[in-house]
Each structure stands twice: as structure tokens, then as C-alpha cells.
Amino acid sequence: MKKMMCIKQLLRLQIIVCMMLCYGCPPPTPKEYNYMKLLPPGWQESYVGGINDKGVVVGGGKDGAGVDKSFIYSGGEYTELLPLSWVNAGACDINNNGEVIFP
């Protein structure tokens, strides 16, 4: 019985200490993000496949003619990607060396 009371008292003490420690903590600072719709000019639709640590984005979608293509978005400019002899393409990622990965 005494052992049970000691355990209850310890738990209450832990809760009180935790509340005292957390009471003075400032709330976490919210992170701010910028949202930007990435749709290459003249395209019907697009999706983002990946982004590397340098902020270079790759993705894919349908151009104005409905052809599935990929794009790179870097420095505010789009570059269309459709490897030679490919009929369509969808980039799914990019590494930090700038190498685009296709499925």
C-alpha cells in the first residue's frame, strides 16, 4: 500500500515538474513557406516530381498539344525535357548534381 502511494506521489511530482518546465517555454516559431504554382507557359497541366538542395525543380505534365513532357524549373526559368527518341517523358526526381531521374 505504501509502495503504491509512493509511486502515485512520484508521478504527480513528475507531472508538476513537467508543467513548471513547459509553462515558461515560448511557443514554437511557425515556419513560413512560399507557395508557387509551377505551370510552364502554354502547358495544360503539370506536377512536381522532385526538388534538390539547390532549389532546382523537376516535374512533368502535358504541353499545349497534349504531349507528356518534363521540365526543369531553375532561376525563374523553365526548360522543357523530352529525351531524344522518346515519345513522352515524366521526370520524377533530380539529385544535387543536376541529374534528372526518369521512371
C-alpha positions in Angstrom: 0.0 0.0 0.0 2.8 2.4 0.9 4.7 1.5 -2.2 1.6 2.3 -4.3 1.3 5.7 -2.6 4.9 6.5 -3.2 4.6 5.7 -6.9 1.5 7.9 -7.2 3.3 10.7 -5.5 6.3 10.4 -7.8 4.0 10.5 -10.8 2.3 13.6 -9.5 5.7 15.2 -8.9 6.8 14.4 -12.4 3.7 16.0 -13.9 4.1 19.1 -11.8 7.8 19.4 -12.7 7.0 18.9 -16.4 4.2 21.6 -16.2 6.6 24.0 -14.5 9.3 23.5 -17.1 6.9 23.8 -20.0 5.0 26.7 -18.7 7.8 29.2 -19.3 8.7 27.8 -22.7 7.8 30.1 -25.6 5.6 28.6 -28.3 7.4 27.2 -31.4 8.1 29.7 -34.1 5.9 28.9 -37.1 7.8 28.4 -40.4 6.9 30.4 -43.4 6.6 28.8 -46.8 6.0 30.3 -50.2 3.6 28.6 -52.5 4.1 28.9 -56.2 2.1 27.3 -59.0 4.5 25.7 -61.5 3.0 25.6 -64.9 5.3 26.1 -67.9 3.9 28.6 -70.3 1.4 27.1 -72.8 1.1 23.8 -70.8 -2.3 22.3 -69.9 -1.2 20.7 -66.6 1.9 19.9 -64.6 3.1 18.2 -61.5 6.3 18.4 -59.5 8.4 15.3 -59.3 11.3 16.5 -57.1 13.4 19.3 -55.8 17.1 19.2 -54.9 19.0 21.1 -52.2 19.8 23.9 -54.7 16.1 24.6 -55.3 16.0 23.2 -58.8 12.6 21.6 -59.5 11.7 18.9 -62.0 8.3 17.7 -63.0 6.2 16.8 -65.9 2.8 17.4 -67.5 1.0 17.9 -70.8 2.1 20.7 -73.1 -0.4 22.7 -75.2 -0.6 19.8 -77.8 -1.3 17.2 -75.0 2.2 15.6 -75.2 3.6 14.3 -71.9 6.9 16.2 -71.3 9.1 17.0 -68.4 10.5 20.3 -67.3 13.3 21.8 -65.1 12.5 25.0 -63.2 15.5 26.9 -62.1 16.3 30.6 -61.5 12.7 31.6 -62.6 13.0 29.8 -66.0 11.6 26.6 -67.4 13.4 24.2 -69.7 11.4 21.5 -71.4 12.8 18.0 -71.3 12.0 15.3 -73.8 15.0 13.0 -74.3 15.8 12.2 -78.0 13.8 9.4 -79.5 11.3 9.5 -76.5 7.6 10.0 -77.3 6.8 11.3 -73.9 8.6 11.7 -70.5 7.9 12.4 -66.9 10.8 13.4 -64.6 10.4 12.0 -61.1 13.4 13.5 -59.3 16.6 15.4 -59.5 19.8 14.9 -57.5 22.2 17.6 -56.2 24.4 17.0 -59.3 21.6 18.1 -61.5 21.0 14.7 -62.9 17.3 14.1 -63.7 15.8 10.7 -62.9 13.1 9.3 -65.1 10.9 6.3 -64.2 
